[in-house]
Amino acid sequence: QVHLVESGGGLVQAGGSLRLSCAASRSIFSFSGMGWYRQAPGKQRDLVAGITKDGRTNYADSVKGRFTISGDITKNTVYLQMNSLKPEDTAVYYCIADQDISPYRSWGQGTQVTVSS
């Protein structure tokens, strides 16, 4: 069983920054990849950013140049640095971890990010 605990969400004004953290119950190096999804009210859950075991990253077009995903193996934690936040970034942000055995994908409980205009 994989446990993921997100933190760092909150209320911020447009143009501000937040850093989300996702603490995993075991070494993040044991996962094939990790990432962040978000879901705004009434919308589907979409991928925001991902990072593979070998450090390759990918981002949604809407956050490229503003968000950065990174990992700290010593802390078993993945981060999402969010800069130049916009009201449309408001959503619940979920951490995910992928592995080659069941459960293939694990989800955190989510953390709310609210960006005021």
Secondary structure as the mmCIF struct_conf table of DSSP 4:
data_model
#
loop_
_struct_conf.conf_type_id
_struct_conf.id
_struct_conf.beg_label_comp_id
_struct_conf.beg_label_asym_id
_struct_conf.beg_label_seq_id
_struct_conf.end_label_comp_id
_struct_conf.end_label_asym_id
_struct_conf.end_label_seq_id
STRN STRN1 LEU A 4 SER A 7
STRN STRN2 GLY A 10 GLN A 13
TURN_TY1_P TURN_TY1_P1 ALA A 14 GLY A 15
STRN STRN3 LEU A 18 ALA A 24
BEND BEND1 SER A 25 ARG A 26
HELX_RH_3T_P HELX_RH_3T_P1 ILE A 28 SER A 30
BEND BEND2 PHE A 31 SER A 32
STRN STRN4 GLY A 33 GLN A 39
TURN_TY1_P TURN_TY1_P2 PRO A 41 GLY A 42
BEND BEND3 LYS A 43 LYS A 43
STRN STRN5 ASP A 46 THR A 52
TURN_TY1_P TURN_TY1_P3 LYS A 53 ASP A 54
BEND BEND4 GLY A 55 GLY A 55
STRN STRN6 THR A 57 TYR A 59
TURN_TY1_P TURN_TY1_P4 ASP A 61 ARG A 66
STRN STRN7 PHE A 67 ASP A 72
HELX_RH_3T_P HELX_RH_3T_P2 ILE A 73 LYS A 75
TURN_TY1_P TURN_TY1_P5 ASN A 76 ASN A 76
STRN STRN8 THR A 77 MET A 82
BEND BEND5 SER A 84 SER A 84
HELX_RH_3T_P HELX_RH_3T_P3 PRO A 87 ASP A 89
STRN STRN9 ALA A 91 ASP A 98
BEND BEND6 ASP A 100 TYR A 104
STRN STRN10 ARG A 105 TRP A 107
STRN STRN11 THR A 111 SER A 116
#
